[in-house]
Amino acid sequence: MAAVSPGLSIIAGMTMRARRKIAAHFFVHHAISAEDAVAYVPQNPVAQRQFERMQRKA
């Protein structure tokens, strides 16, 4: 098994943290369908990219 570089581990961690925080925002507001939509403003570039990616997959 190849070793994972520390940089990749950090990026993966930041990505997963951003995705969890985005999902938590919508769950807290009970916004789980288009009818329940609420505003979301990403707080950093990682969150912005992940939010855009999540929107494309929806």
C-alpha distance matrix in Angstrom:
0.0 3.8 6.6 9.2 12.6 15.4 17.5 15.5 15.3 19.1 19.9 18.2 20.1 23.3 23.0 22.6 25.4 27.7 27.2 28.1 31.1 32.3 32.2 33.8 36.6 37.6 37.3 39.5 42.1 41.8 41.1 39.1 41.1 42.8 46.1 44.8 43.5 43.5 42.9 39.6 39.3 35.8 35.8 33.3 31.6 28.3 30.5 32.6 29.7 28.3 31.8 32.5 29.3 30.3 33.9 32.8 30.9 34.0
3.8 0.0 3.8 6.5 9.3 12.6 14.4 12.7 13.2 16.7 17.5 16.3 18.5 21.4 21.3 21.5 24.2 26.2 26.2 27.3 30.0 31.3 31.5 33.3 35.8 36.9 37.0 39.1 41.5 41.5 40.7 38.9 40.8 42.3 45.7 44.4 42.7 42.5 41.6 38.2 37.5 33.9 33.8 31.0 29.2 26.1 28.6 30.5 27.6 26.6 30.3 30.9 27.9 29.3 32.7 31.6 30.2 33.4
6.6 3.8 0.0 3.8 6.4 9.2 11.6 10.4 10.5 13.8 15.2 14.4 16.1 19.0 19.5 19.8 22.0 24.2 24.7 25.6 28.1 29.6 30.2 31.6 34.0 35.5 35.6 37.4 40.0 40.3 39.6 38.1 40.2 41.7 45.0 43.4 41.7 41.1 40.1 36.6 35.7 32.0 31.5 28.8 27.2 24.2 26.7 28.9 26.4 25.4 29.1 30.0 27.3 28.7 32.2 31.5 30.2 33.3
9.2 6.5 3.8 0.0 3.8 6.5 8.3 6.7 6.9 10.3 11.4 10.8 12.7 15.3 15.8 16.4 18.6 20.6 21.2 22.4 24.7 26.1 26.9 28.3 30.6 32.2 32.5 34.2 36.7 37.1 36.3 35.0 37.1 38.5 41.7 40.1 38.2 37.6 36.4 32.9 31.9 28.2 27.8 25.0 23.5 20.4 23.0 25.2 22.7 21.8 25.5 26.4 23.9 25.3 28.8 28.3 27.2 30.2
12.6 9.3 6.4 3.8 0.0 3.8 5.4 5.4 6.5 8.9 10.2 10.9 12.6 14.6 15.6 16.9 18.6 20.3 21.5 22.9 24.7 26.2 27.4 28.8 30.7 32.6 33.2 34.6 37.0 37.8 36.9 35.9 38.0 39.2 42.4 40.7 38.5 37.6 36.1 32.4 31.1 27.3 26.4 23.4 21.9 19.2 22.2 24.2 22.0 21.6 25.3 26.2 24.1 25.8 29.2 28.8 28.1 31.2
15.4 12.6 9.2 6.5 3.8 0.0 3.8 5.5 5.1 6.2 8.7 9.9 10.5 12.4 14.3 15.4 16.4 18.4 20.1 21.1 22.5 24.4 25.9 26.8 28.7 30.9 31.5 32.6 35.1 36.1 35.4 34.8 37.1 38.3 41.4 39.3 37.2 35.9 34.3 30.6 29.1 25.3 24.1 21.2 20.2 17.6 20.4 22.9 21.1 20.7 24.3 25.6 23.9 25.4 28.7 28.8 28.3 31.1
17.5 14.4 11.6 8.3 5.4 3.8 0.0 3.8 5.4 5.2 6.3 8.6 9.9 10.7 12.3 14.3 15.4 16.6 18.5 20.1 21.2 22.7 24.5 25.8 27.2 29.3 30.4 31.5 33.7 34.9 33.9 33.3 35.4 36.3 39.4 37.5 35.1 33.8 32.0 28.3 26.5 22.7 21.6 18.4 17.0 14.7 17.9 19.9 18.1 18.1 21.7 22.7 21.3 23.1 26.3 26.3 26.2 29.0
15.5 12.7 10.4 6.7 5.4 5.5 3.8 0.0 3.8 5.4 5.1 6.1 8.5 9.9 10.5 12.2 14.1 15.3 16.5 18.3 20.0 21.1 22.6 24.2 25.9 27.6 28.5 30.1 32.2 33.0 31.9 31.0 33.0 34.0 37.2 35.5 33.3 32.4 30.8 27.1 25.8 22.1 21.5 18.5 16.8 14.0 16.9 18.9 16.6 16.2 19.9 20.8 18.8 20.6 23.9 23.6 23.2 26.2
15.3 13.2 10.5 6.9 6.5 5.1 5.4 3.8 0.0 3.8 5.5 5.1 6.1 8.6 9.9 10.6 12.1 14.2 15.4 16.4 18.3 20.0 21.2 22.3 24.4 26.3 26.8 28.2 30.6 31.5 30.7 29.9 32.2 33.5 36.6 34.6 32.6 31.6 30.3 26.7 25.6 21.9 21.2 18.7 17.7 14.5 16.8 19.5 17.6 16.5 20.1 21.6 19.7 20.8 24.3 24.5 23.7 26.3
19.1 16.7 13.8 10.3 8.9 6.2 5.2 5.4 3.8 0.0 3.8 5.5 5.1 6.2 8.6 10.0 10.5 12.3 14.3 15.4 16.5 18.4 20.1 20.9 22.6 24.9 25.7 26.7 29.0 30.3 29.5 29.1 31.5 32.6 35.6 33.4 31.2 29.8 28.2 24.5 23.1 19.3 18.1 15.5 14.9 12.0 14.5 17.2 15.9 15.2 18.6 20.4 19.0 20.2 23.5 24.1 23.8 26.2
19.9 17.5 15.2 11.4 10.2 8.7 6.3 5.1 5.5 3.8 0.0 3.8 5.4 5.1 6.1 8.6 9.9 10.6 12.4 14.3 15.4 16.6 18.4 19.9 21.2 23.2 24.4 25.7 27.7 28.8 27.6 27.2 29.2 30.0 33.2 31.3 28.9 27.7 26.0 22.3 20.9 17.1 16.5 13.6 12.2 9.2 12.0 14.3 12.5 12.0 15.6 17.0 15.6 17.1 20.3 20.7 20.5 23.1
18.2 16.3 14.4 10.8 10.9 9.9 8.6 6.1 5.1 5.5 3.8 0.0 3.8 5.5 5.1 6.2 8.5 9.9 10.7 12.3 14.3 15.5 16.6 18.3 20.1 21.7 22.5 24.2 26.4 27.1 26.0 25.1 27.3 28.5 31.6 29.8 27.7 26.9 25.7 22.1 21.4 17.8 17.7 15.4 14.2 10.6 12.5 15.1 13.1 11.6 15.1 16.7 14.7 15.7 19.2 19.5 18.8 21.3
20.1 18.5 16.1 12.7 12.6 10.5 9.9 8.5 6.1 5.1 5.4 3.8 0.0 3.8 5.4 5.2 6.1 8.5 9.9 10.6 12.2 14.2 15.4 16.3 18.3 20.4 20.9 22.1 24.6 25.6 25.0 24.5 27.0 28.4 31.3 29.1 27.1 26.0 24.8 21.2 20.5 17.0 16.4 14.6 14.4 10.8 12.1 15.4 14.3 12.4 15.5 17.9 16.3 16.7 20.2 21.2 20.4 22.4
23.3 21.4 19.0 15.3 14.6 12.4 10.7 9.9 8.6 6.2 5.1 5.5 3.8 0.0 3.8 5.6 5.1 6.1 8.7 10.0 10.6 12.3 14.3 15.3 16.5 18.9 20.0 20.9 23.1 24.4 23.6 23.4 25.8 26.8 29.7 27.4 25.1 23.6 22.1 18.4 17.2 13.6 12.8 10.8 10.7 7.3 8.8 12.0 11.4 10.1 13.1 15.4 14.6 15.2 18.3 19.6 19.4 21.3
23.0 21.3 19.5 15.8 15.6 14.3 12.3 10.5 9.9 8.6 6.1 5.1 5.4 3.8 0.0 3.8 5.5 5.2 6.3 8.7 10.0 10.7 12.4 14.2 15.6 17.2 18.5 20.1 21.9 22.9 21.6 21.1 23.1 24.1 27.2 25.2 23.0 22.0 20.6 17.0 16.3 12.8 13.1 11.3 10.4 6.6 7.6 10.5 9.0 7.1 10.4 12.5 11.1 11.7 15.1 16.1 15.7 17.8
22.6 21.5 19.8 16.4 16.9 15.4 14.3 12.2 10.6 10.0 8.6 6.2 5.2 5.6 3.8 0.0 3.8 5.4 5.1 6.2 8.6 9.9 10.6 12.1 14.3 15.8 16.4 18.1 20.3 21.0 20.2 19.4 21.8 23.4 26.3 24.2 22.4 21.6 20.8 17.4 17.4 14.3 14.8 13.7 13.6 9.8 9.7 12.9 11.8 9.0 11.6 14.2 12.5 12.1 15.7 17.0 15.9 17.5
25.4 24.2 22.0 18.6 18.6 16.4 15.4 14.1 12.1 10.5 9.9 8.5 6.1 5.1 5.5 3.8 0.0 3.8 5.5 5.2 6.2 8.6 10.0 10.5 12.3 14.7 15.2 16.2 18.6 19.8 19.4 19.3 22.1 23.5 26.1 23.6 21.7 20.3 19.4 15.9 15.7 12.7 12.4 11.9 12.8 9.5 8.8 12.5 12.6 10.0 11.9 15.1 14.3 13.6 16.9 18.8 18.1 19.2
27.7 26.2 24.2 20.6 20.3 18.4 16.6 15.3 14.2 12.3 10.6 9.9 8.5 6.1 5.2 5.4 3.8 0.0 3.8 5.5 5.2 6.2 8.6 9.8 10.7 12.8 14.3 15.4 17.1 18.6 17.5 17.7 20.1 21.0 23.7 21.3 19.1 17.6 16.3 12.7 12.3 9.1 9.5 9.1 9.8 6.8 5.1 8.8 9.3 6.9 8.4 11.7 11.5 11.0 13.8 16.0 15.9 16.9
27.2 26.2 24.7 21.2 21.5 20.1 18.5 16.5 15.4 14.3 12.4 10.7 9.9 8.7 6.3 5.1 5.5 3.8 0.0 3.8 5.5 5.2 6.2 8.5 10.0 11.1 12.3 14.2 15.9 16.6 15.4 14.9 17.2 18.5 21.4 19.2 17.3 16.5 15.9 12.7 13.3 10.8 12.2 12.1 12.3 9.2 7.2 10.0 9.8 6.3 7.5 10.7 9.8 8.4 11.6 13.7 12.9 13.8
28.1 27.3 25.6 22.4 22.9 21.1 20.1 18.3 16.4 15.4 14.3 12.3 10.6 10.0 8.7 6.2 5.2 5.5 3.8 0.0 3.8 5.5 5.2 6.0 8.6 10.2 10.4 11.9 14.4 15.0 14.7 14.3 17.3 19.2 21.6 19.0 17.6 16.7 16.5 13.6 14.6 12.5 13.5 14.1 15.1 12.1 9.9 13.1 13.4 10.1 10.6 14.2 13.4 11.4 14.4 16.9 15.6 15.9
31.1 30.0 28.1 24.7 24.7 22.5 21.2 20.0 18.3 16.5 15.4 14.3 12.2 10.6 10.0 8.6 6.2 5.2 5.5 3.8 0.0 3.8 5.5 5.0 6.2 8.9 9.8 10.4 12.6 14.2 13.9 14.5 17.4 18.8 20.9 18.0 16.3 14.6 14.0 11.0 11.7 9.8 10.4 11.8 13.6 11.3 8.5 11.7 13.1 10.4 10.2 13.9 14.2 12.4 14.7 17.7 17.2 17.1
32.3 31.3 29.6 26.1 26.2 24.4 22.7 21.1 20.0 18.4 16.6 15.5 14.2 12.3 10.7 9.9 8.6 6.2 5.2 5.5 3.8 0.0 3.8 5.4 5.2 6.7 8.9 10.2 11.3 12.7 11.4 12.0 14.4 15.5 17.8 15.2 13.1 11.8 11.2 8.2 9.5 8.2 10.1 11.6 12.9 11.0 7.6 9.7 11.2 8.5 7.1 10.9 11.5 9.3 11.2 14.4 14.2 13.8
32.2 31.5 30.2 26.9 27.4 25.9 24.5 22.6 21.2 20.1 18.4 16.6 15.4 14.3 12.4 10.6 10.0 8.6 6.2 5.2 5.5 3.8 0.0 3.8 5.4 5.4 6.2 8.6 10.2 10.5 9.6 9.3 12.3 14.1 16.4 13.8 12.6 12.0 12.6 10.5 12.7 11.9 13.9 15.4 16.4 14.2 11.0 13.0 13.9 10.6 9.3 12.8 12.6 9.6 11.6 14.7 13.6 12.7
33.8 33.3 31.6 28.3 28.8 26.8 25.8 24.2 22.3 20.9 19.9 18.3 16.3 15.3 14.2 12.1 10.5 9.8 8.5 6.0 5.0 5.4 3.8 0.0 3.8 5.4 5.0 5.9 8.5 9.6 10.0 10.6 14.0 16.1 17.6 14.5 13.6 12.4 13.1 11.2 13.3 12.8 14.0 16.1 17.9 15.9 12.6 15.1 16.6 13.5 12.3 15.9 16.2 13.3 15.1 18.4 17.4 16.3
36.6 35.8 34.0 30.6 30.7 28.7 27.2 25.9 24.4 22.6 21.2 20.1 18.3 16.5 15.6 14.3 12.3 10.7 10.0 8.6 6.2 5.2 5.4 3.8 0.0 3.8 5.6 5.4 6.6 8.8 8.5 10.3 13.2 14.6 15.9 12.6 11.2 9.2 9.6 7.8 10.2 10.6 12.1 14.8 16.9 15.6 12.0 13.8 16.0 13.5 11.4 14.9 16.1 13.4 14.3 18.0 17.7 16.3
37.6 36.9 35.5 32.2 32.6 30.9 29.3 27.6 26.3 24.9 23.2 21.7 20.4 18.9 17.2 15.8 14.7 12.8 11.1 10.2 8.9 6.7 5.4 5.4 3.8 0.0 3.8 5.5 5.2 6.1 5.0 6.6 9.5 11.1 12.4 9.2 8.2 7.4 9.0 8.3 11.6 12.5 14.8 17.3 18.8 17.5 13.8 15.0 16.8 14.1 11.6 14.6 15.5 12.3 12.8 16.4 15.8 13.8
37.3 37.0 35.6 32.5 33.2 31.5 30.4 28.5 26.8 25.7 24.4 22.5 20.9 20.0 18.5 16.4 15.2 14.3 12.3 10.4 9.8 8.9 6.2 5.0 5.6 3.8 0.0 3.8 5.3 4.8 5.9 6.6 10.3 12.8 13.7 10.4 10.7 10.4 12.5 12.0 15.1 15.7 17.6 20.0 21.6 19.9 16.4 18.1 19.6 16.5 14.5 17.6 18.0 14.5 15.5 18.8 17.6 15.5
39.5 39.1 37.4 34.2 34.6 32.6 31.5 30.1 28.2 26.7 25.7 24.2 22.1 20.9 20.1 18.1 16.2 15.4 14.2 11.9 10.4 10.2 8.6 5.9 5.4 5.5 3.8 0.0 3.8 5.5 7.7 9.7 13.0 15.1 15.3 11.7 11.9 10.5 12.4 12.1 14.9 15.8 17.1 20.0 22.2 20.8 17.3 19.1 21.2 18.5 16.4 19.7 20.6 17.4 18.2 21.7 20.9 18.9
42.1 41.5 40.0 36.7 37.0 35.1 33.7 32.2 30.6 29.0 27.7 26.4 24.6 23.1 21.9 20.3 18.6 17.1 15.9 14.4 12.6 11.3 10.2 8.5 6.6 5.2 5.3 3.8 0.0 3.8 5.3 8.4 11.0 12.6 12.3 8.5 8.8 7.4 10.0 10.7 14.0 15.8 17.5 20.6 22.7 21.8 18.1 19.2 21.5 19.1 16.4 19.3 20.6 17.4 17.4 21.1 20.6 18.1
41.8 41.5 40.3 37.1 37.8 36.1 34.9 33.0 31.5 30.3 28.8 27.1 25.6 24.4 22.9 21.0 19.8 18.6 16.6 15.0 14.2 12.7 10.5 9.6 8.8 6.1 4.8 5.5 3.8 0.0 3.8 5.8 8.6 11.0 10.5 7.1 8.7 9.0 12.2 13.1 16.7 18.2 20.3 23.1 24.8 23.6 19.9 20.9 22.7 20.0 17.3 20.0 20.8 17.3 17.2 20.6 19.7 16.8
41.1 40.7 39.6 36.3 36.9 35.4 33.9 31.9 30.7 29.5 27.6 26.0 25.0 23.6 21.6 20.2 19.4 17.5 15.4 14.7 13.9 11.4 9.6 10.0 8.5 5.0 5.9 7.7 5.3 3.8 0.0 3.8 5.8 7.5 7.9 4.6 5.3 6.4 9.7 10.8 14.6 16.3 18.9 21.5 22.8 21.7 18.1 18.6 20.2 17.7 14.7 17.0 17.9 14.5 13.9 17.3 16.7 13.7
39.1 38.9 38.1 35.0 35.9 34.8 33.3 31.0 29.9 29.1 27.2 25.1 24.5 23.4 21.1 19.4 19.3 17.7 14.9 14.3 14.5 12.0 9.3 10.6 10.3 6.6 6.6 9.7 8.4 5.8 3.8 0.0 3.8 7.1 8.3 6.4 7.5 9.6 12.5 13.1 16.8 17.8 20.7 22.8 23.6 22.1 18.6 19.2 20.1 17.3 14.7 16.7 16.9 13.2 12.9 15.9 14.5 11.4
41.1 40.8 40.2 37.1 38.0 37.1 35.4 33.0 32.2 31.5 29.2 27.3 27.0 25.8 23.1 21.8 22.1 20.1 17.2 17.3 17.4 14.4 12.3 14.0 13.2 9.5 10.3 13.0 11.0 8.6 5.8 3.8 0.0 3.8 5.4 5.4 6.6 9.9 12.9 14.1 17.8 19.1 22.4 24.4 24.8 23.6 20.3 20.1 20.9 18.5 15.6 16.8 17.2 13.7 12.4 15.0 14.0 10.4
42.8 42.3 41.7 38.5 39.2 38.3 36.3 34.0 33.5 32.6 30.0 28.5 28.4 26.8 24.1 23.4 23.5 21.0 18.5 19.2 18.8 15.5 14.1 16.1 14.6 11.1 12.8 15.1 12.6 11.0 7.5 7.1 3.8 0.0 3.8 5.4 5.2 8.9 11.5 13.3 16.8 18.6 22.0 24.0 24.3 23.6 20.3 19.5 20.4 18.6 15.3 15.8 16.8 13.8 11.6 14.1 14.0 10.3
46.1 45.7 45.0 41.7 42.4 41.4 39.4 37.2 36.6 35.6 33.2 31.6 31.3 29.7 27.2 26.3 26.1 23.7 21.4 21.6 20.9 17.8 16.4 17.6 15.9 12.4 13.7 15.3 12.3 10.5 7.9 8.3 5.4 3.8 0.0 3.8 5.7 9.2 12.4 14.9 18.6 20.8 24.1 26.5 27.1 26.6 23.1 22.4 23.7 21.9 18.5 19.3 20.5 17.4 15.3 17.9 17.8 14.1
44.8 44.4 43.4 40.1 40.7 39.3 37.5 35.5 34.6 33.4 31.3 29.8 29.1 27.4 25.2 24.2 23.6 21.3 19.2 19.0 18.0 15.2 13.8 14.5 12.6 9.2 10.4 11.7 8.5 7.1 4.6 6.4 5.4 5.4 3.8 0.0 3.8 6.6 10.2 12.6 16.4 18.7 21.6 24.3 25.4 24.8 21.1 20.9 22.5 20.5 17.2 18.6 20.0 16.8 15.2 18.3 18.1 14.7
43.5 42.7 41.7 38.2 38.5 37.2 35.1 33.3 32.6 31.2 28.9 27.7 27.1 25.1 23.0 22.4 21.7 19.1 17.3 17.6 16.3 13.1 12.6 13.6 11.2 8.2 10.7 11.9 8.8 8.7 5.3 7.5 6.6 5.2 5.7 3.8 0.0 3.8 6.9 9.3 13.0 15.4 18.5 21.1 22.0 21.8 18.1 17.5 19.4 17.7 14.2 15.5 17.3 14.4 12.5 15.9 16.3 13.2
43.5 42.5 41.1 37.6 37.6 35.9 33.8 32.4 31.6 29.8 27.7 26.9 26.0 23.6 22.0 21.6 20.3 17.6 16.5 16.7 14.6 11.8 12.0 12.4 9.2 7.4 10.4 10.5 7.4 9.0 6.4 9.6 9.9 8.9 9.2 6.6 3.8 0.0 3.8 6.6 10.2 13.0 15.7 18.7 20.1 20.2 16.4 16.0 18.5 17.1 13.5 15.4 17.6 15.1 13.6 17.2 18.0 15.3
42.9 41.6 40.1 36.4 36.1 34.3 32.0 30.8 30.3 28.2 26.0 25.7 24.8 22.1 20.6 20.8 19.4 16.3 15.9 16.5 14.0 11.2 12.6 13.1 9.6 9.0 12.5 12.4 10.0 12.2 9.7 12.5 12.9 11.5 12.4 10.2 6.9 3.8 0.0 3.8 6.8 10.0 12.8 15.7 17.2 17.8 14.2 13.4 16.3 15.5 12.0 13.6 16.5 14.6 13.1 16.7 18.1 16.1
39.6 38.2 36.6 32.9 32.4 30.6 28.3 27.1 26.7 24.5 22.3 22.1 21.2 18.4 17.0 17.4 15.9 12.7 12.7 13.6 11.0 8.2 10.5 11.2 7.8 8.3 12.0 12.1 10.7 13.1 10.8 13.1 14.1 13.3 14.9 12.6 9.3 6.6 3.8 0.0 3.8 6.4 9.3 12.1 13.7 14.1 10.5 10.0 13.1 12.3 9.0 11.3 14.1 12.5 11.7 15.3 16.7 15.4
39.3 37.5 35.7 31.9 31.1 29.1 26.5 25.8 25.6 23.1 20.9 21.4 20.5 17.2 16.3 17.4 15.7 12.3 13.3 14.6 11.7 9.5 12.7 13.3 10.2 11.6 15.1 14.9 14.0 16.7 14.6 16.8 17.8 16.8 18.6 16.4 13.0 10.2 6.8 3.8 0.0 3.8 6.3 9.1 11.0 12.2 9.0 8.1 11.8 11.9 9.3 11.2 14.3 13.7 13.2 16.4 18.3 17.6
35.8 33.9 32.0 28.2 27.3 25.3 22.7 22.1 21.9 19.3 17.1 17.8 17.0 13.6 12.8 14.3 12.7 9.1 10.8 12.5 9.8 8.2 11.9 12.8 10.6 12.5 15.7 15.8 15.8 18.2 16.3 17.8 19.1 18.6 20.8 18.7 15.4 13.0 10.0 6.4 3.8 0.0 3.8 5.8 7.5 8.4 5.4 5.1 8.8 9.1 7.4 9.7 12.4 12.3 12.7 15.6 17.3 17.3
35.8 33.8 31.5 27.8 26.4 24.1 21.6 21.5 21.2 18.1 16.5 17.7 16.4 12.8 13.1 14.8 12.4 9.5 12.2 13.5 10.4 10.1 13.9 14.0 12.1 14.8 17.6 17.1 17.5 20.3 18.9 20.7 22.4 22.0 24.1 21.6 18.5 15.7 12.8 9.3 6.3 3.8 0.0 3.8 7.2 8.4 6.4 7.3 10.8 11.3 10.6 13.0 15.3 15.5 16.3 19.0 20.6 20.9
33.3 31.0 28.8 25.0 23.4 21.2 18.4 18.5 18.7 15.5 13.6 15.4 14.6 10.8 11.3 13.7 11.9 9.1 12.1 14.1 11.8 11.6 15.4 16.1 14.8 17.3 20.0 20.0 20.6 23.1 21.5 22.8 24.4 24.0 26.5 24.3 21.1 18.7 15.7 12.1 9.1 5.8 3.8 0.0 3.8 5.6 5.4 6.2 8.8 10.1 10.6 12.4 14.3 15.3 16.5 18.6 20.2 21.2
31.6 29.2 27.2 23.5 21.9 20.2 17.0 16.8 17.7 14.9 12.2 14.2 14.4 10.7 10.4 13.6 12.8 9.8 12.3 15.1 13.6 12.9 16.4 17.9 16.9 18.8 21.6 22.2 22.7 24.8 22.8 23.6 24.8 24.3 27.1 25.4 22.0 20.1 17.2 13.7 11.0 7.5 7.2 3.8 0.0 3.8 5.4 4.9 6.2 8.6 9.7 10.6 12.3 14.1 15.3 16.7 18.6 20.1
28.3 26.1 24.2 20.4 19.2 17.6 14.7 14.0 14.5 12.0 9.2 10.6 10.8 7.3 6.6 9.8 9.5 6.8 9.2 12.1 11.3 11.0 14.2 15.9 15.6 17.5 19.9 20.8 21.8 23.6 21.7 22.1 23.6 23.6 26.6 24.8 21.8 20.2 17.8 14.1 12.2 8.4 8.4 5.6 3.8 0.0 3.8 5.4 5.3 6.2 8.5 10.0 10.6 12.2 14.3 15.6 16.8 18.5
30.5 28.6 26.7 23.0 22.2 20.4 17.9 16.9 16.8 14.5 12.0 12.5 12.1 8.8 7.6 9.7 8.8 5.1 7.2 9.9 8.5 7.6 11.0 12.6 12.0 13.8 16.4 17.3 18.1 19.9 18.1 18.6 20.3 20.3 23.1 21.1 18.1 16.4 14.2 10.5 9.0 5.4 6.4 5.4 5.4 3.8 0.0 3.8 5.5 5.1 5.9 8.5 9.7 10.2 12.0 14.2 15.3 16.3
32.6 30.5 28.9 25.2 24.2 22.9 19.9 18.9 19.5 17.2 14.3 15.1 15.4 12.0 10.5 12.9 12.5 8.8 10.0 13.1 11.7 9.7 13.0 15.1 13.8 15.0 18.1 19.1 19.2 20.9 18.6 19.2 20.1 19.5 22.4 20.9 17.5 16.0 13.4 10.0 8.1 5.1 7.3 6.2 4.9 5.4 3.8 0.0 3.8 5.5 5.2 6.2 8.6 9.9 10.6 12.5 14.5 15.6
29.7 27.6 26.4 22.7 22.0 21.1 18.1 16.6 17.6 15.9 12.5 13.1 14.3 11.4 9.0 11.8 12.6 9.3 9.8 13.4 13.1 11.2 13.9 16.6 16.0 16.8 19.6 21.2 21.5 22.7 20.2 20.1 20.9 20.4 23.7 22.5 19.4 18.5 16.3 13.1 11.8 8.8 10.8 8.8 6.2 5.3 5.5 3.8 0.0 3.8 5.5 5.2 6.1 8.6 9.9 10.7 12.6 14.5
28.3 26.6 25.4 21.8 21.6 20.7 18.1 16.2 16.5 15.2 12.0 11.6 12.4 10.1 7.1 9.0 10.0 6.9 6.3 10.1 10.4 8.5 10.6 13.5 13.5 14.1 16.5 18.5 19.1 20.0 17.7 17.3 18.5 18.6 21.9 20.5 17.7 17.1 15.5 12.3 11.9 9.1 11.3 10.1 8.6 6.2 5.1 5.5 3.8 0.0 3.8 5.4 4.9 6.0 8.5 9.9 10.6 12.4
31.8 30.3 29.1 25.5 25.3 24.3 21.7 19.9 20.1 18.6 15.6 15.1 15.5 13.1 10.4 11.6 11.9 8.4 7.5 10.6 10.2 7.1 9.3 12.3 11.4 11.6 14.5 16.4 16.4 17.3 14.7 14.7 15.6 15.3 18.5 17.2 14.2 13.5 12.0 9.0 9.3 7.4 10.6 10.6 9.7 8.5 5.9 5.2 5.5 3.8 0.0 3.8 5.4 5.0 6.2 8.7 10.0 10.7
32.5 30.9 30.0 26.4 26.2 25.6 22.7 20.8 21.6 20.4 17.0 16.7 17.9 15.4 12.5 14.2 15.1 11.7 10.7 14.2 13.9 10.9 12.8 15.9 14.9 14.6 17.6 19.7 19.3 20.0 17.0 16.7 16.8 15.8 19.3 18.6 15.5 15.4 13.6 11.3 11.2 9.7 13.0 12.4 10.6 10.0 8.5 6.2 5.2 5.4 3.8 0.0 3.8 5.4 5.1 6.3 8.8 10.1
29.3 27.9 27.3 23.9 24.1 23.9 21.3 18.8 19.7 19.0 15.6 14.7 16.3 14.6 11.1 12.5 14.3 11.5 9.8 13.4 14.2 11.5 12.6 16.2 16.1 15.5 18.0 20.6 20.6 20.8 17.9 16.9 17.2 16.8 20.5 20.0 17.3 17.6 16.5 14.1 14.3 12.4 15.3 14.3 12.3 10.6 9.7 8.6 6.1 4.9 5.4 3.8 0.0 3.8 5.4 5.2 6.5 8.9
30.3 29.3 28.7 25.3 25.8 25.4 23.1 20.6 20.8 20.2 17.1 15.7 16.7 15.2 11.7 12.1 13.6 11.0 8.4 11.4 12.4 9.3 9.6 13.3 13.4 12.3 14.5 17.4 17.4 17.3 14.5 13.2 13.7 13.8 17.4 16.8 14.4 15.1 14.6 12.5 13.7 12.3 15.5 15.3 14.1 12.2 10.2 9.9 8.6 6.0 5.0 5.4 3.8 0.0 3.8 5.5 5.2 6.4
33.9 32.7 32.2 28.8 29.2 28.7 26.3 23.9 24.3 23.5 20.3 19.2 20.2 18.3 15.1 15.7 16.9 13.8 11.6 14.4 14.7 11.2 11.6 15.1 14.3 12.8 15.5 18.2 17.4 17.2 13.9 12.9 12.4 11.6 15.3 15.2 12.5 13.6 13.1 11.7 13.2 12.7 16.3 16.5 15.3 14.3 12.0 10.6 9.9 8.5 6.2 5.1 5.4 3.8 0.0 3.8 5.4 5.2
32.8 31.6 31.5 28.3 28.8 28.8 26.3 23.6 24.5 24.1 20.7 19.5 21.2 19.6 16.1 17.0 18.8 16.0 13.7 16.9 17.7 14.4 14.7 18.4 18.0 16.4 18.8 21.7 21.1 20.6 17.3 15.9 15.0 14.1 17.9 18.3 15.9 17.2 16.7 15.3 16.4 15.6 19.0 18.6 16.7 15.6 14.2 12.5 10.7 9.9 8.7 6.3 5.2 5.5 3.8 0.0 3.8 5.6
30.9 30.2 30.2 27.2 28.1 28.3 26.2 23.2 23.7 23.8 20.5 18.8 20.4 19.4 15.7 15.9 18.1 15.9 12.9 15.6 17.2 14.2 13.6 17.4 17.7 15.8 17.6 20.9 20.6 19.7 16.7 14.5 14.0 14.0 17.8 18.1 16.3 18.0 18.1 16.7 18.3 17.3 20.6 20.2 18.6 16.8 15.3 14.5 12.6 10.6 10.0 8.8 6.5 5.2 5.4 3.8 0.0 3.8
34.0 33.4 33.3 30.2 31.2 31.1 29.0 26.2 26.3 26.2 23.1 21.3 22.4 21.3 17.8 17.5 19.2 16.9 13.8 15.9 17.1 13.8 12.7 16.3 16.3 13.8 15.5 18.9 18.1 16.8 13.7 11.4 10.4 10.3 14.1 14.7 13.2 15.3 16.1 15.4 17.6 17.3 20.9 21.2 20.1 18.5 16.3 15.6 14.5 12.4 10.7 10.1 8.9 6.4 5.2 5.6 3.8 0.0
